[in-house]
Amino acid sequence: PVADWARGYAADPARVHTLANGVDTTRITPAPMAAEDEATFTVGFVGTLKPWHGLPTLLEALALMLADDPSYRLLLVGDGPQREVLQTLADRLGISAAIELTGAVEPVAIPAQLHRMQVAVAPYPAGGDFYFSPLKLQEYLAAGLPTVASAVGNLPAVLGHGRLGVLVEPEEPRKLADAITALRQDLLRRRRLGLAGRAEVVAHHDWTAVVERGLALVGRS
């Protein structure tokens, strides 16, 4: 982690602290409660289409789910250098018709895109022990979305070690598919995770709370 590197050069390592990303919980809110649409089930991802986001694993998982149930849909919100690679893989897997690639969208449009999803995913590949603070997870939770993420780095801690979301082994399409399928089959669990995630973010990861922690650390220094 960068904080560990900084402590190695700091005159007083105890004064080096880490503040995670925050989210505007007044801008990103849960979708209005509505009757469940049983015709399709939309799995979503928000972010740049880059190799370190593990999207090939997500496409392979989608292919497995579609083999059992053709009503799954995948919404990829964002653009990036892997777009053509992902389109080629989708064509090879025969799943292109089930995928919507929005391209780049303005930040103001993100809440509406999140409201189109029933489950959100962060399928990061294996990368050893590392710390990072993915904004997408905070946005998923703020939107009250049940979330499936890879159990890598500090992501288990971000998701409360399973209390706020579902953790799966990275680069395992079958396990990712099974986790998403299990959530689809359990509406009460989805709602419970969504409520827990939203409450956690509002209490601890709203930008106001993050700034207050930062100011407290500065004052303590």
C-alpha positions as CSV (number, residue, x, y, z in Angstrom):
1,P,0.0,0.0,0.0
2,V,1.1,3.6,-0.6
3,A,0.6,4.3,3.1
4,D,3.2,1.7,4.0
5,W,5.6,3.2,1.4
6,A,5.1,6.7,2.8
7,R,5.7,5.5,6.4
8,G,9.1,4.3,5.3
9,Y,10.1,7.9,4.5
10,A,8.1,9.7,7.1
11,A,9.8,11.3,10.1
12,D,6.8,10.2,12.2
13,P,5.2,7.1,10.6
14,A,2.3,7.2,13.1
15,R,1.1,10.4,11.3
16,V,0.5,8.6,8.0
17,H,-3.1,7.6,7.7
18,T,-5.3,6.1,4.9
19,L,-8.7,7.6,4.0
20,A,-10.9,5.6,1.7
21,N,-12.9,7.1,-1.1
22,G,-16.3,8.5,-0.3
23,V,-19.6,8.8,-2.2
24,D,-22.3,11.5,-2.4
25,T,-25.2,9.6,-0.8
26,T,-27.6,12.3,-1.7
27,R,-26.8,12.0,-5.4
28,I,-26.7,8.2,-5.5
29,T,-29.7,6.7,-3.8
30,P,-31.6,3.4,-4.1
31,A,-34.1,3.0,-6.9
32,P,-37.7,3.4,-5.9
33,M,-39.2,0.1,-4.7
34,A,-41.0,-1.5,-7.5
35,A,-42.4,-4.9,-8.4
36,E,-39.7,-7.4,-9.4
37,D,-39.4,-7.7,-13.2
38,E,-39.2,-11.4,-13.8
39,A,-38.8,-11.2,-17.5
40,T,-35.2,-10.3,-17.3
41,F,-32.5,-10.0,-14.6
42,T,-29.8,-7.3,-15.1
43,V,-26.3,-7.7,-13.8
44,G,-24.3,-4.5,-14.0
45,F,-20.8,-3.1,-13.9
46,V,-19.7,0.6,-13.8
47,G,-16.2,1.6,-14.7
48,T,-13.5,1.8,-17.4
49,L,-13.1,-1.2,-19.5
50,K,-9.5,-2.1,-18.6
51,P,-7.7,-5.4,-17.9
52,W,-7.6,-5.0,-14.2
53,H,-11.3,-5.0,-13.9
54,G,-11.7,-8.7,-14.7
55,L,-14.4,-8.3,-17.2
56,P,-13.6,-11.4,-19.3
57,T,-14.4,-13.5,-16.3
58,L,-17.8,-11.7,-16.0
59,L,-18.6,-12.4,-19.7
60,E,-17.7,-16.1,-19.2
61,A,-19.9,-16.2,-16.1
62,L,-22.7,-14.6,-18.1
63,A,-22.4,-17.3,-20.8
64,L,-22.8,-20.0,-18.1
65,M,-25.9,-18.3,-16.7
66,L,-27.4,-17.9,-20.1
67,A,-26.9,-21.6,-20.8
68,D,-29.3,-22.3,-17.9
69,D,-31.6,-19.2,-18.3
70,P,-31.8,-16.9,-21.3
71,S,-33.3,-14.1,-19.4
72,Y,-30.1,-12.7,-17.9
73,R,-28.8,-9.4,-19.2
74,L,-25.4,-7.6,-18.6
75,L,-25.2,-3.8,-18.5
76,L,-21.6,-2.5,-18.9
77,V,-21.5,1.2,-18.1
78,G,-18.3,2.8,-19.3
79,D,-15.8,2.7,-22.0
80,G,-12.1,1.9,-22.4
81,P,-9.3,0.1,-24.2
82,Q,-10.8,-3.4,-23.7
83,R,-14.1,-2.6,-25.4
84,E,-13.1,-4.3,-28.7
85,V,-11.6,-7.3,-26.8
86,L,-14.8,-7.7,-24.9
87,Q,-17.0,-7.4,-27.9
88,T,-14.9,-10.1,-29.7
89,L,-15.2,-12.4,-26.6
90,A,-18.9,-11.8,-26.4
91,D,-19.3,-12.7,-30.1
92,R,-17.2,-15.9,-29.6
93,L,-19.3,-16.9,-26.6
94,G,-22.5,-16.2,-28.5
95,I,-23.8,-13.8,-25.8
96,S,-23.6,-10.4,-27.6
97,A,-27.4,-10.0,-27.7
98,A,-27.6,-10.2,-23.9
99,I,-25.0,-7.4,-23.4
100,E,-25.5,-3.6,-23.5
101,L,-22.4,-1.5,-23.7
102,T,-23.3,2.1,-22.9
103,G,-20.0,3.7,-23.7
104,A,-18.8,6.6,-21.6
105,V,-21.5,8.4,-19.7
106,E,-21.5,11.6,-17.7
107,P,-21.3,11.3,-13.9
108,V,-24.8,12.8,-13.6
109,A,-26.1,9.8,-15.5
110,I,-24.6,7.2,-13.2
111,P,-27.5,7.0,-10.7
112,A,-30.0,6.2,-13.5
113,Q,-27.8,3.5,-14.8
114,L,-27.4,2.0,-11.4
115,H,-31.2,1.9,-11.1
116,R,-31.4,-0.4,-14.1
117,M,-29.4,-3.1,-12.3
118,Q,-30.6,-5.8,-9.9
119,V,-27.1,-7.0,-8.9
120,A,-23.8,-5.2,-9.3
121,V,-20.4,-6.8,-9.8
122,A,-16.7,-6.0,-9.3
123,P,-14.9,-9.1,-10.7
124,Y,-11.3,-8.0,-10.1
125,P,-8.6,-10.5,-11.0
126,A,-6.2,-12.0,-8.6
127,G,-3.5,-9.5,-7.6
128,G,-2.0,-10.5,-4.3
129,D,-2.3,-8.5,-1.1
130,F,-2.9,-4.9,-2.0
131,Y,-5.0,-1.9,-0.9
132,F,-7.2,0.1,-3.2
133,S,-10.5,2.0,-2.7
134,P,-12.7,1.3,-5.7
135,L,-15.3,4.0,-6.0
136,K,-17.7,1.6,-7.9
137,L,-18.2,-0.4,-4.7
138,Q,-19.2,2.6,-2.7
139,E,-21.6,3.7,-5.5
140,Y,-23.1,0.2,-5.7
141,L,-23.7,0.1,-2.0
142,A,-25.0,3.7,-1.9
143,A,-27.5,2.6,-4.6
144,G,-28.7,-0.2,-2.4
145,L,-27.5,-2.8,-4.8
146,P,-26.6,-6.3,-3.7
147,T,-23.0,-6.6,-4.8
148,V,-20.7,-9.5,-5.8
149,A,-17.0,-8.8,-5.7
150,S,-13.7,-10.8,-5.9
151,A,-12.2,-11.6,-2.6
152,V,-8.9,-9.8,-3.3
153,G,-6.9,-7.2,-1.5
154,N,-9.0,-5.2,1.0
155,L,-12.3,-5.9,-0.8
156,P,-13.4,-8.4,1.8
157,A,-13.1,-5.6,4.4
158,V,-15.0,-3.1,2.2
159,L,-17.9,-5.6,2.0
160,G,-17.8,-6.3,5.7
161,H,-16.4,-9.8,5.1
162,G,-19.7,-10.9,3.5
163,R,-22.0,-8.8,5.6
164,L,-22.5,-6.2,2.9
165,G,-22.0,-8.2,-0.2
166,V,-21.0,-11.6,-1.7
167,L,-17.3,-12.5,-2.1
168,V,-16.1,-15.0,-4.6
169,E,-12.7,-16.3,-5.7
170,P,-11.2,-14.2,-8.5
171,E,-11.0,-15.5,-12.1
172,E,-13.6,-18.2,-11.4
173,P,-16.5,-17.8,-13.8
174,R,-18.5,-20.7,-12.4
175,K,-18.3,-19.4,-8.9
176,L,-19.2,-15.9,-10.0
177,A,-22.2,-17.3,-12.0
178,D,-23.3,-19.4,-9.0
179,A,-23.1,-16.4,-6.7
180,I,-25.2,-14.2,-9.0
181,T,-27.7,-17.0,-9.6
182,A,-28.1,-17.6,-5.9
183,L,-28.9,-13.9,-5.4
184,R,-31.5,-13.9,-8.2
185,Q,-33.2,-16.8,-6.4
186,D,-33.3,-15.0,-3.1
187,L,-35.1,-11.6,-3.2
188,L,-35.1,-11.2,0.6
189,R,-31.3,-11.7,0.7
190,R,-30.9,-9.1,-2.1
191,R,-32.9,-6.6,-0.2
192,R,-31.2,-7.3,3.1
193,L,-27.8,-6.8,1.5
194,G,-28.9,-3.7,-0.2
195,L,-30.2,-2.1,3.0
196,A,-27.1,-3.1,4.9
197,G,-24.8,-1.7,2.3
198,R,-26.7,1.6,2.0
199,A,-26.7,2.0,5.8
200,E,-23.0,1.4,6.0
201,V,-22.1,3.9,3.3
202,V,-24.3,6.6,4.7
203,A,-22.9,6.2,8.1
204,H,-19.2,5.8,7.2
205,H,-18.4,6.6,3.6
206,D,-20.5,9.6,2.7
207,W,-18.1,12.4,1.7
208,T,-19.1,14.4,4.8
209,A,-18.0,11.5,7.1
210,V,-14.8,11.0,5.2
211,V,-13.9,14.8,5.4
212,E,-14.8,14.8,9.1
213,R,-12.4,11.9,9.7
214,G,-9.7,13.7,7.7
215,L,-10.1,16.9,9.7
216,A,-10.0,15.0,12.9
217,L,-6.7,13.4,11.9
218,V,-5.3,16.8,10.9
219,G,-6.4,18.3,14.2
220,R,-4.8,15.4,16.1
221,S,-1.5,15.9,14.3
